[in-house]
Amino acid sequence: MSALPIDAVIPELLRAIQQQNQVILKAPPGAGKSTRFPLQLLQANLIDGKIIMLEPRRLAARNIAYYLAQQLGESVGQTVGYRVRGESQVSAQTRLEVVTEGVMTRMIQHDPELSGIDLVIFDEFHERSLHADTALAFSLEVQMALRDDLKIVVMSATLDSSALQTLLPRAGYLESQGRSYPVTVDYRPLLANQTWLTVMEQQIRGLLTQHSGSLLAFLPSAASIAQLQQRLSDLPAEISVHGLFGQMPFDQQQQALLPAKSGQRKVVLATNIAETSLTIEGIRLVVDSGLERRARFDLKTGITRLEQVRISQSSAQQRAGRAGRLEPGLCVRLYSEAQLKQQPSTPPPEILHSDLASLALELAQWGAQSARDLLWLDVPPPSALEQAQALLSELQLLDTRGQLTRAGKQAHQLGVEPRLAAMLIWAAAQSPAYLSAALALTVLLEEPERQILDIQHSLHRWQQRLHRQSSQLHQRANSLASLLSTRFCLSDVDERLLASVAYFAFPDRLAQQRGRHGQYVLANGHGAFTFDEHPLASSQYLLALDLLRGQQQASQIFTALQVDIQSLITDHRERLIEQEWVDWDDKSQRFVAEKQQRFGKLMIARQALPAPASEKITEALLNFVQRQGLSVLHWDSASQEWLARVRCACQWLPEEAWPDMSDEGLLNHLADWLAPYLIGIRSGKALQQVSVIEALNAYLAWPLNQQLDEWFPTHHLLPTGTRKKIRYQVGHDPVLSVRMQEVFGEKSSPLIAKGRIAVVMELLSPAQRPLQITRDLASFWQGAYRDVQKEMKGRYPKHIWPDDPANHSATTKTKRHLNS
């Protein structure tokens, strides 16, 4: 066996495992941690019990198991075996099992003591999948509470080691160097008018001409791989082009991974599945788009949004490293070094932006009262967990205390996604025919066919033995059927029941056509679409089983079922909302009274009702005001001034029991203050006759409506006997505008709000023009008044401008009137 970088630390690594129960190994891709290290463990016989090694992807788990078995000269399932969803190759003599992370979580839940297992290895932990974080959290609790002899090794390529060491402070830490050969990195950022797919094609063609060896190109999606594969179909016969992504059939994935035949070269077009874990022989050229597709769960819509984003610095490092496995290599990056440095060092962990329904089910089964009871590198976001728990409750898997129901416990045993598990359990309670349809639908959704929208079409292809994965589908369906104490027969599947069983799992995904061909609105209110050339695009109702939100506001439907809405009503009447509805129609300017049938936010049927009762009309008017806002009411100057005064009162005397008089507060409590004044109102025009000030004054209630006038008077009585209005404006001091002569002799400004707030005096000239603004009359008389007096004597000689205004009598008269 050729030397690998990991060999330098293998002795120290084996000693650490002997001496410590927690070990962290940091080693870049290609160091040999996934292959050489497990073999050395087996050959050293350090571990008495079984070794479990977790891999984030099924393809990697299978390939690593086959490779290790080959190195031992055995078949898979002897010393080395593997387990992935729906597939297992293990035996009684298996000492090392390579499993996917979800399988590991179920193993722990089934046997929390992990009987017979002495070592758990977390490989490629830097990928930070949700299942890996969950399995590590459970394993650490098992180690602390039940199995202090259990050994845990966490292996990572680029994860920040300090974060892991904080989580595992007692762990031994080792670091291996990476590849043995240098990789030259060439930055070739796109120009403003270039598209990355065209540039990548050009770079691949140029590199194949200028350099020897095979080439690996990183693209963001399966769709872009298919486009580029088509563009490169004219390459010379000695160069084969392969795609590599997660949903590819296993045999095609293997073709991409096998070394090129003698005299041949190959081009592998891959997603980030090829960054780590997988070894593609003969690669010495890498072209990196710098892009990846990242799924982000939207809490508002319950739909995953697929974003095309720039990769992290660690991902760029891993991609480049693929070129230096066996000889010096070259990596061409279709972005600049400055762009790379702007990216985060590592990608965000799945646990922070994923649908947490499966995690919520696992935590409930584990008995954790809170996610914080466990140790995490990143604690699951509480809001996402709460939404996940709400979904499980809707699926009848959680009770009101957050505990698993009987169906919830059964769902966990099935080991499928919570929505599908709930669907299987519901179908089993209906009839064997419903269960057969649910089993078929489950396995078809677990292994969807690319570019096939109608799931019924996939079912037909399966029944006609045209489906590429027919045998795997049968095996998986039979496995699930045995867990439900039944048998599966494909010929028994009634396609007419598919939509009905699916609706139980996806009630929020019922889609109703909204006017245009292929345009839909979902039961949760979110928009969705499918391409209008597809036959399903003309359906009035669909069930959107798989959809993703891209750059558009609406989500694209990728997998769907046509729905017979009447059959759905028959099978799921308990979810049908039936109610009498009265509302004001803004367009027709009249009341609409009807009996409605709805699934979620979708109007399924409506029927006109006779003249509605007065309370229904009142409710409709309140809905109208709630929808349109307070401006639809008649706000005369008196009501506006009254509301401003009350809002100032709320600000200046907050300790008093004022109701919430903000716009939001008034809209939220329309039924309390406006409804009593809507009796007899039967039109939008009559709504304008409602006295807003009367309604609000009653809402304020005694004694506050009386104390309002006492603490915040509308007018101030001047020494001359004149009453002047006090102006109230929210966020500003109260203002009293008065001619200067009328406040001669006044020593101070008026006080309101129990003496806390001084009224601002706007002193006017005889022509009612502002002369001075002051809160302190006494200071004004002694100071700035002198300048005002000098100017005003010349401009208004007929009026009195005394030398001692503080002690002069207030007046409204001129000199002539005073002397007469």
Secondary structure, 3 states (H helix, E strand, C coil): CCCCHHHHCHHHHHHHHHHCCEEEEECCCCCCCCCHHHHHHHHHCCCCCEEEEEECCHHHHHHHHHHHHHHCCCCCCCCEEEEECCEEECCCCCCEEEEEHHHHHHHHHHCCCCCCEEEEEECCHHHCCHHHHHHHHHHHHHHHHCCCCCEEEEEECCCCHHHHHHHCCCCEEEECCCCCCCEEEEECCCCCCCCHHHHHHHHHHHHHHHCCCEEEEECCCHHHHHHHHHHCCCCCCCEEEEEECCCCCHHHHHHHHCCCCCCCEEEEEECHHHCCCCCCCCEEEEEECCEEEEEEEECCCCEEEEEEEECCHHHHHHHHHHHHCCCCEEEEECCCHHHHHCCCCCCCCHHHCCCCHHHHHHHHHHCCCCHHHCCCCCCCCHHHHHHHHHHHHHCCCECCCCCECHHHHHHHHHCCCHHHHHHHHHHHHHCHHHHHHHHHHHHHHHCCCCCCCEHHHHHHHHHCCCCCCHHHHHHHHHHHHHHCCCCCCHHHCCHHHHHHHHHHHCHHHEEEECCCCCEEEECCCCEEECCCCCHHHHCCEEEEEEEEECCCCCEEEEEEEECCHHHHHHHCHHHCEEEEEEEEECCCCEEEEEEEEEECCEEEEEEECCCCCHHHHHHHHHHHHHHHCHHHCCCCHHHHHHHHHHHHHHHHCCCCCCCCCCHHHHHHCHHHHCHHHCCCCCCHHHHCCCCHHHHHHHHHCCCHHHHHHHHCCCEEECCCCCEEEEECCCCCCCEEEEEHHHHCCCCCCCEECCCCEECEEEEECCCCCEEEEECCHHHHHHCCHHHHHHHHHHHCCCCCCCCCHHHCCCCCCCHHHHHC
